[in-house]
């Protein structure tokens, strides 16, 4: 019983702090049709078990689908910068 409350709190915090999370790792779910189907199946099974967790997972999944893969910065550092001449 307490596990459901703990998961609800964790998912709620993920939804609140989603704009600050590195979206590159989360966007991997959207990269493949099989991963999308698997995540939808997991959401369906969680919804059957506990509707509140299922709704929170659906909201989080929609947020991940909404993120644009073109705006994701993978965090690579450019080592070949131009030297400024004085």
N, CA, C and O atoms as a GROMACS GRO file, in nm:
protein
  344
    1UNK      N    1   0.082  -0.120   0.000
    1UNK     CA    2   0.000   0.000   0.000
    1UNK      C    3   0.086   0.125   0.000
    1UNK      O    4   0.059   0.221  -0.072
    2UNK      N    5   0.192   0.123   0.082
    2UNK     CA    6   0.278   0.240   0.088
    2UNK      C    7   0.361   0.255  -0.039
    2UNK      O    8   0.406   0.364  -0.072
    3UNK      N    9   0.382   0.144  -0.108
    3UNK     CA   10   0.456   0.150  -0.234
    3UNK      C   11   0.380   0.232  -0.338
    3UNK      O   12   0.442   0.305  -0.415
    4UNK      N   13   0.248   0.220  -0.341
    4UNK     CA   14   0.168   0.299  -0.435
    4UNK      C   15   0.178   0.448  -0.404
    4UNK      O   16   0.188   0.530  -0.495
    5UNK      N   17   0.176   0.482  -0.275
    5UNK     CA   18   0.190   0.622  -0.238
    5UNK      C   19   0.328   0.676  -0.274
    5UNK      O   20   0.341   0.789  -0.322
    6UNK      N   21   0.429   0.596  -0.252
    6UNK     CA   22   0.565   0.637  -0.285
    6UNK      C   23   0.583   0.655  -0.436
    6UNK      O   24   0.644   0.753  -0.479
    7UNK      N   25   0.530   0.562  -0.514
    7UNK     CA   26   0.538   0.575  -0.660
    7UNK      C   27   0.459   0.696  -0.710
    7UNK      O   28   0.500   0.762  -0.805
    8UNK      N   29   0.346   0.724  -0.646
    8UNK     CA   30   0.266   0.841  -0.684
    8UNK      C   31   0.344   0.970  -0.659
    8UNK      O   32   0.342   1.061  -0.742
    9UNK      N   33   0.412   0.977  -0.548
    9UNK     CA   34   0.491   1.096  -0.516
    9UNK      C   35   0.608   1.110  -0.612
    9UNK      O   36   0.638   1.220  -0.659
   10UNK      N   37   0.674   0.999  -0.642
   10UNK     CA   38   0.789   1.004  -0.733
   10UNK      C   39   0.745   1.045  -0.873
   10UNK      O   40   0.810   1.129  -0.936
   11UNK      N   41   0.636   0.988  -0.924
   11UNK     CA   42   0.587   1.027  -1.057
   11UNK      C   43   0.540   1.171  -1.060
   11UNK      O   44   0.560   1.241  -1.160
   12UNK      N   45   0.477   1.217  -0.953
   12UNK     CA   46   0.434   1.357  -0.948
   12UNK      C   47   0.554   1.451  -0.952
   12UNK      O   48   0.550   1.554  -1.019
   13UNK      N   49   0.660   1.415  -0.880
   13UNK     CA   50   0.780   1.499  -0.883
   13UNK      C   51   0.847   1.495  -1.019
   13UNK      O   52   0.902   1.596  -1.064
   14UNK      N   53   0.844   1.380  -1.086
   14UNK     CA   54   0.901   1.372  -1.222
   14UNK      C   55   0.826   1.463  -1.318
   14UNK      O   56   0.886   1.528  -1.403
   15UNK      N   57   0.694   1.467  -1.304
   15UNK     CA   58   0.614   1.552  -1.392
   15UNK      C   59   0.642   1.699  -1.363
   15UNK      O   60   0.649   1.781  -1.455
   16UNK      N   61   0.658   1.734  -1.236
   16UNK     CA   62   0.683   1.873  -1.200
   16UNK      C   63   0.820   1.918  -1.248
   16UNK      O   64   0.834   2.029  -1.301
   17UNK      N   65   0.922   1.834  -1.230
   17UNK     CA   66   1.058   1.872  -1.264
   17UNK      C   67   1.099   1.826  -1.404
   17UNK      O   68   1.219   1.826  -1.434
   18UNK      N   69   1.006   1.788  -1.488
   18UNK     CA   70   1.038   1.739  -1.622
   18UNK      C   71   1.111   1.841  -1.708
   18UNK      O   72   1.202   1.802  -1.781
   19UNK      N   73   1.076   1.971  -1.704
   19UNK     CA   74   1.152   2.065  -1.789
   19UNK      C   75   1.301   2.074  -1.755
   19UNK      O   76   1.380   2.116  -1.839
   20UNK      N   77   1.340   2.037  -1.634
   20UNK     CA   78   1.480   2.046  -1.594
   20UNK      C   79   1.557   1.917  -1.617
   20UNK      O   80   1.679   1.915  -1.598
   21UNK      N   81   1.492   1.810  -1.657
   21UNK     CA   82   1.556   1.680  -1.675
   21UNK      C   83   1.624   1.675  -1.811
   21UNK      O   84   1.577   1.737  -1.907
   22UNK      N   85   1.735   1.601  -1.819
   22UNK     CA   86   1.802   1.579  -1.947
   22UNK      C   87   1.711   1.495  -2.035
   22UNK      O   88   1.687   1.377  -2.006
   23UNK      N   89   1.660   1.554  -2.141
   23UNK     CA   90   1.559   1.488  -2.223
   23UNK      C   91   1.618   1.388  -2.322
   23UNK      O   92   1.542   1.316  -2.388
   24UNK      N   93   1.749   1.382  -2.334
   24UNK     CA   94   1.810   1.289  -2.429
   24UNK      C   95   1.784   1.145  -2.387
   24UNK      O   96   1.749   1.061  -2.471
   25UNK      N   97   1.800   1.115  -2.261
   25UNK     CA   98   1.779   0.979  -2.214
   25UNK      C   99   1.632   0.940  -2.214
   25UNK      O  100   1.598   0.825  -2.240
   26UNK      N  101   1.545   1.035  -2.187
   26UNK     CA  102   1.402   1.007  -2.184
   26UNK      C  103   1.347   0.993  -2.327
   26UNK      O  104   1.252   0.918  -2.350
   27UNK      N  105   1.405   1.065  -2.422
   27UNK     CA  106   1.355   1.064  -2.559
   27UNK      C  107   1.390   0.934  -2.632
   27UNK      O  108   1.342   0.912  -2.744
   28UNK      N  109   1.472   0.849  -2.573
   28UNK     CA  110   1.504   0.720  -2.634
   28UNK      C  111   1.378   0.635  -2.646
   28UNK      O  112   1.368   0.551  -2.736
   29UNK      N  113   1.282   0.654  -2.557
   29UNK     CA  114   1.156   0.580  -2.562
   29UNK      C  115   1.081   0.609  -2.693
   29UNK      O  116   1.013   0.521  -2.746
   30UNK      N  117   1.094   0.731  -2.743
   30UNK     CA  118   1.022   0.769  -2.864
   30UNK      C  119   1.094   0.730  -2.992
   30UNK      O  120   1.041   0.752  -3.101
   31UNK      N  121   1.211   0.673  -2.982
   31UNK     CA  122   1.290   0.649  -3.101
   31UNK      C  123   1.248   0.526  -3.180
   31UNK      O  124   1.282   0.515  -3.298
   32UNK      N  125   1.178   0.434  -3.120
   32UNK     CA  126   1.148   0.307  -3.185
   32UNK      C  127   1.000   0.273  -3.163
   32UNK      O  128   0.946   0.299  -3.056
   33UNK      N  129   0.935   0.214  -3.263
   33UNK     CA  130   0.793   0.179  -3.251
   33UNK      C  131   0.772   0.068  -3.148
   33UNK      O  132   0.669   0.065  -3.080
   34UNK      N  133   0.868  -0.022  -3.137
   34UNK     CA  134   0.855  -0.132  -3.040
   34UNK      C  135   0.866  -0.080  -2.896
   34UNK      O  136   0.797  -0.130  -2.807
   35UNK      N  137   0.951   0.019  -2.875
   35UNK     CA  138   0.961   0.078  -2.741
   35UNK      C  139   0.834   0.156  -2.706
   35UNK      O  140   0.792   0.158  -2.590
   36UNK      N  141   0.774   0.220  -2.806
   36UNK     CA  142   0.649   0.290  -2.781
   36UNK      C  143   0.538   0.191  -2.744
   36UNK      O  144   0.463   0.215  -2.649
   37UNK      N  145   0.530   0.081  -2.817
   37UNK     CA  146   0.428  -0.020  -2.786
   37UNK      C  147   0.452  -0.083  -2.649
   37UNK      O  148   0.357  -0.108  -2.575
   38UNK      N  149   0.577  -0.110  -2.616
   38UNK     CA  150   0.609  -0.167  -2.486
   38UNK      C  151   0.575  -0.072  -2.373
   38UNK      O  152   0.521  -0.114  -2.270
   39UNK      N  153   0.605   0.056  -2.391
   39UNK     CA  154   0.572   0.153  -2.286
   39UNK      C  155   0.421   0.171  -2.272
   39UNK      O  156   0.371   0.190  -2.161
   40UNK      N  157   0.347   0.165  -2.384
   40UNK     CA  158   0.200   0.173  -2.375
   40UNK      C  159   0.144   0.050  -2.305
   40UNK      O  160   0.047   0.060  -2.229
   41UNK      N  161   0.202  -0.066  -2.330
   41UNK     CA  162   0.158  -0.188  -2.262
   41UNK      C  163   0.184  -0.179  -2.112
   41UNK      O  164   0.100  -0.219  -2.031
   42UNK      N  165   0.300  -0.127  -2.074
   42UNK     CA  166   0.331  -0.109  -1.931
   42UNK      C  167   0.234  -0.011  -1.868
   42UNK      O  168   0.188  -0.033  -1.756
   43UNK      N  169   0.203   0.096  -1.938
   43UNK     CA  170   0.107   0.195  -1.886
   43UNK      C  171  -0.030   0.130  -1.869
   43UNK      O  172  -0.098   0.155  -1.769
   44UNK      N  173  -0.072   0.048  -1.965
   44UNK     CA  174  -0.200  -0.021  -1.955
   44UNK      C  175  -0.203  -0.115  -1.835
   44UNK      O  176  -0.302  -0.117  -1.760
   45UNK      N  177  -0.098  -0.191  -1.815
   45UNK     CA  178  -0.094  -0.284  -1.702
   45UNK      C  179  -0.090  -0.211  -1.568
   45UNK      O  180  -0.152  -0.255  -1.471
   46UNK      N  181  -0.019  -0.100  -1.563
   46UNK     CA  182  -0.016  -0.021  -1.440
   46UNK      C  183  -0.152   0.042  -1.414
   46UNK      O  184  -0.195   0.051  -1.299
   47UNK      N  185  -0.221   0.085  -1.520
   47UNK     CA  186  -0.354   0.143  -1.504
   47UNK      C  187  -0.454   0.040  -1.451
   47UNK      O  188  -0.541   0.072  -1.371
   48UNK      N  189  -0.440  -0.084  -1.497
   48UNK     CA  190  -0.527  -0.190  -1.446
   48UNK      C  191  -0.501  -0.214  -1.298
   48UNK      O  192  -0.594  -0.239  -1.222
   49UNK      N  193  -0.374  -0.207  -1.258
   49UNK     CA  194  -0.339  -0.231  -1.118
   49UNK      C  195  -0.380  -0.114  -1.027
   49UNK      O  196  -0.441  -0.135  -0.922
   50UNK      N  197  -0.345   0.008  -1.070
   50UNK     CA  198  -0.377   0.126  -0.989
   50UNK      C  199  -0.402   0.242  -1.086
   50UNK      O  200  -0.312   0.283  -1.159
   51UNK      N  201  -0.523   0.293  -1.087
   51UNK     CA  202  -0.561   0.394  -1.186
   51UNK      C  203  -0.486   0.525  -1.168
   51UNK      O  204  -0.458   0.593  -1.266
   52UNK      N  205  -0.453   0.563  -1.044
   52UNK     CA  206  -0.383   0.689  -1.021
   52UNK      C  207  -0.242   0.683  -1.078
   52UNK      O  208  -0.197   0.778  -1.143
   53UNK      N  209  -0.172   0.574  -1.056
   53UNK     CA  210  -0.038   0.559  -1.114
   53UNK      C  211  -0.045   0.552  -1.266
   53UNK      O  212   0.042   0.604  -1.335
   54UNK      N  213  -0.148   0.488  -1.318
   54UNK     CA  214  -0.165   0.481  -1.463
   54UNK      C  215  -0.188   0.617  -1.525
   54UNK      O  216  -0.132   0.647  -1.631
   55UNK      N  217  -0.268   0.699  -1.461
   55UNK     CA  218  -0.293   0.834  -1.512
   55UNK      C  219  -0.165   0.917  -1.508
   55UNK      O  220  -0.136   0.990  -1.602
   56UNK      N  221  -0.090   0.906  -1.399
   56UNK     CA  222   0.036   0.980  -1.389
   56UNK      C  223   0.136   0.933  -1.494
   56UNK      O  224   0.208   1.015  -1.552
   57UNK      N  225   0.142   0.802  -1.518
   57UNK     CA  226   0.231   0.751  -1.622
   57UNK      C  227   0.188   0.798  -1.761
   57UNK      O  228   0.272   0.828  -1.846
   58UNK      N  229   0.056   0.805  -1.784
   58UNK     CA  230   0.009   0.855  -1.913
   58UNK      C  231   0.046   1.001  -1.933
   58UNK      O  232   0.086   1.041  -2.043
   59UNK      N  233   0.033   1.081  -1.829
   59UNK     CA  234   0.071   1.222  -1.838
   59UNK      C  235   0.221   1.234  -1.867
   59UNK      O  236   0.262   1.314  -1.951
   60UNK      N  237   0.302   1.155  -1.796
   60UNK     CA  238   0.447   1.159  -1.818
   60UNK      C  239   0.483   1.112  -1.959
   60UNK      O  240   0.574   1.167  -2.021
   61UNK      N  241   0.412   1.012  -2.009
   61UNK     CA  242   0.439   0.962  -2.144
   61UNK      C  243   0.401   1.065  -2.250
   61UNK      O  244   0.471   1.080  -2.350
   62UNK      N  245   0.291   1.134  -2.229
   62UNK     CA  246   0.250   1.240  -2.323
   62UNK      C  247   0.352   1.354  -2.320
   62UNK      O  248   0.381   1.413  -2.424
   63UNK      N  249   0.407   1.384  -2.203
   63UNK     CA  250   0.512   1.486  -2.196
   63UNK      C  251   0.636   1.444  -2.274
   63UNK      O  252   0.699   1.527  -2.340
   64UNK      N  253   0.670   1.316  -2.267
   64UNK     CA  254   0.787   1.270  -2.342
   64UNK      C  255   0.759   1.267  -2.492
   64UNK      O  256   0.849   1.291  -2.572
   65UNK      N  257   0.636   1.239  -2.532
   65UNK     CA  258   0.602   1.243  -2.675
   65UNK      C  259   0.603   1.386  -2.727
   65UNK      O  260   0.631   1.409  -2.845
   66UNK      N  261   0.572   1.481  -2.639
   66UNK     CA  262   0.565   1.621  -2.680
   66UNK      C  263   0.703   1.683  -2.698
   66UNK      O  264   0.716   1.783  -2.768
   67UNK      N  265   0.805   1.625  -2.638
   67UNK     CA  266   0.939   1.684  -2.649
   67UNK      C  267   0.993   1.665  -2.791
   67UNK      O  268   0.983   1.557  -2.848
   68UNK      N  269   1.047   1.770  -2.844
   68UNK     CA  270   1.099   1.769  -2.981
   68UNK      C  271   1.242   1.715  -2.979
   68UNK      O  272   1.326   1.765  -2.905
   69UNK      N  273   1.268   1.615  -3.061
   69UNK     CA  274   1.402   1.556  -3.063
   69UNK      C  275   1.505   1.648  -3.126
   69UNK      O  276   1.625   1.628  -3.105
   70UNK      N  277   1.464   1.748  -3.201
   70UNK     CA  278   1.557   1.840  -3.265
   70UNK      C  279   1.616   1.940  -3.166
   70UNK      O  280   1.726   1.990  -3.187
   71UNK      N  281   1.543   1.969  -3.059
   71UNK     CA  282   1.592   2.068  -2.963
   71UNK      C  283   1.672   2.006  -2.850
   71UNK      O  284   1.714   2.077  -2.759
   72UNK      N  285   1.694   1.877  -2.854
   72UNK     CA  286   1.767   1.810  -2.748
   72UNK      C  287   1.916   1.830  -2.770
   72UNK      O  288   1.970   1.801  -2.877
   73UNK      N  289   1.981   1.880  -2.667
   73UNK     CA  290   2.125   1.900  -2.669
   73UNK      C  291   2.189   1.783  -2.596
   73UNK      O  292   2.163   1.762  -2.478
   74UNK      N  293   2.272   1.708  -2.664
   74UNK     CA  294   2.330   1.589  -2.604
   74UNK      C  295   2.444   1.622  -2.509
   74UNK      O  296   2.490   1.533  -2.438
   75UNK      N  297   2.489   1.742  -2.507
   75UNK     CA  298   2.589   1.781  -2.410
   75UNK      C  299   2.732   1.760  -2.456
   75UNK      O  300   2.822   1.751  -2.372
   76UNK      N  301   2.757   1.751  -2.585
   76UNK     CA  302   2.893   1.735  -2.632
   76UNK      C  303   2.965   1.870  -2.629
   76UNK      O  304   2.906   1.974  -2.658
   77UNK      N  305   3.091   1.866  -2.593
   77UNK     CA  306   3.171   1.987  -2.582
   77UNK      C  307   3.260   1.996  -2.706
   77UNK      O  308   3.324   1.899  -2.745
   78UNK      N  309   3.261   2.112  -2.765
   78UNK     CA  310   3.345   2.132  -2.883
   78UNK      C  311   3.488   2.158  -2.838
   78UNK      O  312   3.516   2.257  -2.770
   79UNK      N  313   3.579   2.069  -2.875
   79UNK     CA  314   3.718   2.084  -2.838
   79UNK      C  315   3.796   2.166  -2.940
   79UNK      O  316   3.909   2.208  -2.913
   80UNK      N  317   3.737   2.189  -3.054
   80UNK     CA  318   3.805   2.259  -3.161
   80UNK      C  319   3.750   2.400  -3.175
   80UNK      O  320   3.683   2.433  -3.272
   81UNK      N  321   3.778   2.482  -3.077
   81UNK     CA  322   3.731   2.620  -3.080
   81UNK      C  323   3.834   2.706  -3.154
   81UNK      O  324   3.954   2.678  -3.154
   82UNK      N  325   3.782   2.810  -3.215
   82UNK     CA  326   3.871   2.904  -3.285
   82UNK      C  327   3.949   2.984  -3.184
   82UNK      O  328   3.895   3.031  -3.084
   83UNK      N  329   4.077   3.000  -3.212
   83UNK     CA  330   4.160   3.084  -3.126
   83UNK      C  331   4.142   3.229  -3.167
   83UNK      O  332   4.142   3.262  -3.286
   84UNK      N  333   4.127   3.314  -3.069
   84UNK     CA  334   4.111   3.455  -3.098
   84UNK      C  335   4.249   3.517  -3.120
   84UNK      O  336   4.340   3.500  -3.039
   85UNK      N  337   4.263   3.587  -3.228
   85UNK     CA  338   4.390   3.652  -3.257
   85UNK      C  339   4.384   3.796  -3.205
   85UNK      O  340   4.287   3.868  -3.226
   86UNK      N  341   4.491   3.835  -3.139
   86UNK     CA  342   4.497   3.972  -3.082
   86UNK      C  343   4.572   4.065  -3.172
   86UNK      O  344   4.586   4.183  -3.141
   0.00000   0.00000   0.00000
